[in-house]
């Protein structure tokens, strides 16, 4: 059993004793990473929130706006090495074997259809897929199964993947109908914009410094927190919401109590009003699945950032629920306006 798998067996009481230290380490990591980028603080915050919640995150923006660099440094900071991290740039010609591993010829001769998965997506803890919407139909079906069910197939049988987090990037979010299911799996989609016009001098200084760190193999952002911290905070929140420790029945009553205690009615009602407004006025499609995931993301942000109940400012995550590239910036402004006047 790996240290990460062992997290699932940690008693809730032990997590309660550790939770403030865990929060402190993750928040220190957020602040430290922001020193190496310009105007990317909110993207780093989203990465931390989504990793705790284990919800896929999509970066949208033109080439050269630090999308890949953000993911690379973030995963390096967690101490991921070797097979634990997988990244790949997709094209319309990408084949499943490039993600899942080549077919085992020896096994095939024996009538078994197995893949050699070492170093590939099925064994990675965190994956980064660049240009994810350029995937073809074969890749699309594979990704949907992995994202939805955390599994792939070996010799016709489902096998669990190790992945706890998927980061992805794209220059544009396409509107093709066949990609709708994949778009919807990314509850949050965040713009990564150029800072050249507003921070030219600082861009040069930090860019050169980052290149020097890379060439000299310096990684001062490593060792502040690790993946185990994120997994522990996820388990702590899951246990708390499920009423573990207070002998709650598995009938939803604990979730109702958690909602009342940690998502106050005024903020909960505001969430519903803003969501209805966005659906009506901005023609957004918000699936039932997305509503549930948004709720958990709010709870995650509140726990990580201030350790308590959901506040009005936690609803800023609604900035990122757009599905089309052209909607992302206007939606951000709309949500901020709605939260200010509410």
C-alpha positions in Angstrom: 0.0 0.0 0.0 1.4 3.4 -1.0 1.3 6.4 1.3 -1.4 7.9 -0.9 -3.6 4.7 -0.7 -3.1 4.7 3.1 -4.9 8.0 3.4 -8.2 6.2 2.9 -7.6 4.4 6.2 -6.7 7.4 8.4 -9.3 7.7 11.2 -11.3 10.9 11.1 -10.2 11.9 14.6 -6.6 11.9 13.4 -7.5 14.1 10.5 -9.2 16.5 12.8 -6.0 16.8 14.8 -4.0 17.5 11.6 -6.3 19.6 9.5 -5.0 23.0 10.5 -1.4 22.0 9.8 -2.5 20.6 6.5 -4.4 23.7 5.5 -1.3 25.8 6.5 1.0 23.8 4.3 -1.3 24.0 1.2 -1.9 27.7 1.6 1.8 28.3 2.1 2.4 26.4 -1.2 -0.2 28.6 -3.0 1.6 31.8 -1.8 5.0 30.5 -2.7 4.1 29.4 -6.2 2.5 32.8 -6.9 6.0 34.4 -6.6 7.1 32.7 -9.8 4.3 33.9 -12.0 2.7 37.2 -12.8 -1.0 37.7 -12.3 -1.6 34.0 -12.0 -2.6 33.9 -8.3 -6.2 33.0 -9.0 -5.2 30.2 -11.3 -2.9 28.7 -8.7 -5.8 29.0 -6.2 -8.1 27.1 -8.6 -5.5 24.4 -9.0 -5.3 23.9 -5.2 -9.1 23.9 -4.8 -9.6 21.5 -7.7 -6.9 19.1 -6.5 -8.4 18.9 -3.0 -11.9 18.4 -4.6 -10.3 16.1 -7.3 -12.3 17.9 -10.0 -10.7 18.4 -13.4 -9.6 21.9 -14.3 -9.3 23.4 -17.8 -7.1 26.3 -18.7 -8.1 28.3 -21.7 -5.8 30.8 -23.4 -3.4 31.5 -26.3 0.0 29.8 -26.5 2.7 31.3 -24.3 0.5 32.3 -21.4 2.0 29.9 -18.8 -0.6 27.2 -18.9 1.9 24.4 -19.1 4.4 26.1 -16.8 1.7 26.4 -14.1 0.9 22.7 -14.1 4.6 21.7 -14.3 5.7 23.8 -11.3 2.6 22.8 -9.3 3.2 19.1 -9.8 6.9 19.5 -9.1 6.0 21.2 -5.9 4.1 18.1 -4.8 7.2 15.9 -5.2 5.7 13.8 -8.0 8.3 11.8 -9.9 8.4 9.2 -12.6 5.1 7.4 -13.3 3.2 9.6 -10.8 2.9 12.4 -13.4 1.9 12.1 -17.0 1.6 14.8 -19.6 0.8 14.7 -23.3 -0.2 17.1 -26.1 -3.1 15.7 -28.1 -3.7 16.0 -31.8 -6.4 14.6 -34.1 -4.0 11.7 -34.9 -3.2 10.7 -31.3 -3.9 7.0 -30.7 -5.1 5.4 -27.5 -1.8 3.6 -27.1 0.0 7.0 -26.7 -2.1 7.6 -23.5 -2.8 4.1 -22.3 0.3 2.2 -23.4 1.2 -0.1 -26.3 -0.4 -3.5 -26.8 1.6 -6.3 -25.2 2.5 -8.4 -28.2 3.4 -11.4 -26.0 0.0 -11.4 -24.4 -1.7 -10.8 -27.7 -0.2 -14.0 -29.1 -1.9 -15.8 -26.2 -5.2 -14.3 -27.0 -5.2 -11.5 -24.4 -5.6 -7.9 -25.2 -3.4 -6.1 -22.6 -1.5 -2.8 -22.6 1.9 -2.0 -21.1 0.8 0.8 -18.9 4.1 1.8 -17.3 4.7 5.5 -17.6 1.3 6.1 -19.1 -2.0 7.7 -18.0 -3.4 4.7 -16.1 -0.7 4.7 -13.5 -0.3 8.5 -13.1 -1.6 10.3 -10.0 -1.9 13.6 -11.8 -2.2 14.1 -15.6 -1.9 17.1 -17.8 -3.4 16.9 -21.3 -2.6 19.8 -23.6 -5.0 20.7 -26.5 -7.5 18.2 -25.0 -10.2 19.1 -27.5 -8.1 18.1 -30.5 -8.7 14.5 -29.4 -10.4 12.1 -31.9 -13.4 10.0 -31.1 -11.3 7.0 -29.9 -9.5 9.2 -27.4 -12.7 11.0 -26.5 -14.4 7.8 -25.4 -11.4 6.7 -23.4 -11.1 10.1 -21.6 -14.7 10.2 -20.7 -14.5 6.8 -19.1 -11.3 7.7 -17.2 -12.7 11.1 -16.0 -16.2 9.8 -15.1 -15.4 6.4 -13.6 -11.6 6.5 -13.0 -11.2 3.3 -15.0 -10.0 1.9 -18.3 -10.2 -1.5 -19.9 -7.6 -4.3 -19.9 -8.5 -7.4 -21.9 -12.2 -6.3 -21.8 -12.2 -5.9 -18.0 -12.4 -2.6 -16.1 -9.2 -1.6 -14.3 -8.9 1.3 -11.9 -6.6 4.2 -12.8 -4.5 5.9 -10.2 -5.4 9.4 -11.4 -6.8 11.7 -8.7 -6.5 14.9 -10.8 -6.6 16.0 -14.4 -5.4 19.3 -15.6 -6.0 20.2 -19.2 -5.4 23.1 -21.5 -6.8 24.5 -24.8 -6.4 27.5 -26.9 -10.1 27.7 -27.6 -13.1 25.8 -26.3 -14.8 24.3 -29.4 -18.6 24.3 -29.7 -18.8 21.0 -31.6 -21.7 19.0 -30.3 -19.7 15.8 -30.1 -17.4 17.5 -27.5 -20.2 18.6 -25.3 -19.8 15.7 -22.9 -16.1 16.4 -22.4 -16.7 20.1 -21.9 -19.2 19.4 -19.2 -16.7 17.3 -17.3 -14.7 20.4 -16.6 -16.9 22.3 -14.1 -14.4 25.1 -14.0 -12.7 26.7 -17.1 -10.3 29.5 -16.4 -8.7 32.0 -18.7 -4.9 32.3 -18.7 -4.2 35.7 -20.3 -1.1 37.4 -21.6 0.5 39.9 -19.2 2.9 41.4 -21.7 1.0 44.7 -22.1 0.6 45.3 -18.4 3.7 43.8 -16.8 6.4 43.9 -19.5 9.4 44.5 -17.3 8.4 42.0 -14.6 7.6 39.5 -17.3 11.1 39.6 -18.6 12.7 39.4 -15.1 10.6 36.5 -13.9 10.7 34.7 -17.2 14.5 34.7 -17.3 14.7 33.7 -13.7 12.4 30.8 -14.3 14.5 29.7 -17.2 17.6 29.9 -15.0 16.0 27.8 -12.3 15.1 25.2 -14.9 18.6 25.1 -16.4 20.2 24.9 -13.0 17.7 22.4 -11.8 16.7 24.7 -8.9 13.2 24.0 -7.5 12.7 26.1 -4.4 8.9 25.5 -4.5 9.4 21.8 -3.6 8.9 20.5 0.0 6.3 22.9 1.2 3.3 20.5 0.8 2.9 17.2 -1.0 0.1 15.3 -2.6 -0.7 13.5 0.6 -1.8 16.8 2.2 -4.3 17.3 -0.6 -5.6 13.8 -0.3 -6.0 14.1 3.5 -7.9 17.4 3.2 -10.2 15.7 0.7 -10.8 12.8 3.1 -11.4 15.1 6.0 -14.0 17.1 4.1 -15.7 13.9 2.8 -15.9 12.5 6.3 -17.2 15.7 7.7 -19.9 16.0 5.1 -20.9 12.4 5.5 -21.2 12.7 9.3 -18.4 10.3 10.1 -17.7 10.4 13.8 -21.3 11.3 14.8 -22.9 7.9 13.9 -25.0 9.5 11.2 -27.2 7.2 9.1 -26.4 6.9 5.4 -29.6 8.5 4.4 -28.5 12.1 3.5 -29.3 13.5 6.9 -25.7 14.3 7.6 -25.4 16.1 4.3 -28.4 18.2 5.1 -27.0 19.1 8.5 -23.6 19.9 6.9 -25.4 22.2 4.4 -27.2 24.0 7.1 -24.1 24.4 9.3 -21.5 25.2 6.6 -23.5 26.7 3.8 -25.8 29.4 5.5 -29.2 30.0 3.9 -28.5 33.5 2.7 -25.4 32.4 0.8 -27.1 29.3 -0.4 -30.0 31.3 -1.7 -27.6 33.7 -3.4 -25.9 30.8 -5.1 -29.3 29.7 -6.5 -30.2 33.3 -7.6 -26.9 33.9 -9.4 -27.0 30.5 -11.1 -30.6 31.1 -12.4 -29.5 34.6 -13.6 -26.6 33.2 -15.5 -28.7 30.4 -17.1 -31.4 32.9 -18.1 -29.3 35.9 -19.2 -26.2 34.2 -20.5 -27.7 31.1 -22.0 -25.6 28.8 -20.0 -26.2 25.1 -19.8 -25.8 23.9 -16.2 -26.3 20.2 -15.7 -27.5 18.6 -12.5 -24.1 17.0 -12.2 -22.4 20.4 -12.4 -24.7 21.8 -9.6 -23.6 19.0 -7.3 -19.9 19.5 -8.1 -20.1 23.3 -7.7 -21.6 22.8 -4.2 -18.6 20.6 -3.2 -16.2 23.0 -4.8 -17.6 25.9 -2.7 -17.2 23.8 0.4 -13.7 22.9 -0.5 -12.7 26.6 -1.1 -14.3 27.6 2.2 -12.4 24.9 4.1 -9.1 25.6 2.4 -9.2 29.4 2.5 -10.7 30.2 5.8 -11.5 26.9 7.5 -15.2 27.5 8.0 -18.6 28.0 6.4 -19.1 29.1 2.8 -19.1 32.9 2.4 -20.3 35.1 -0.3 -16.7 35.5 -1.7 -16.5 31.7 -2.1 -19.2 32.0 -4.8 -16.6 33.7 -7.1 -16.0 30.1 -8.5 -19.1 30.8 -10.6 -16.9 33.0 -12.7 -15.5 29.9 -14.3 -18.7 27.9 -15.3 -18.8 29.1 -18.9 -18.6 26.6 -21.7 -17.6 28.9 -24.7 -14.3 30.8 -25.0 -16.1 34.0 -25.8 -18.2 33.7 -22.6 -15.4 33.4 -20.1 -14.4 37.0 -19.7 -18.0 38.5 -19.8 -19.1 35.8 -17.4 -16.4 36.8 -15.0 -17.5 40.4 -15.0 -21.2 39.4 -14.7 -20.6 37.2 -11.7 -18.5 39.9 -10.0 -21.3 42.4 -10.6 -24.0 40.1 -9.3 -22.0 39.3 -6.1 -21.3 43.0 -5.5 -24.9 44.1 -5.7 -26.4 41.1 -3.9 
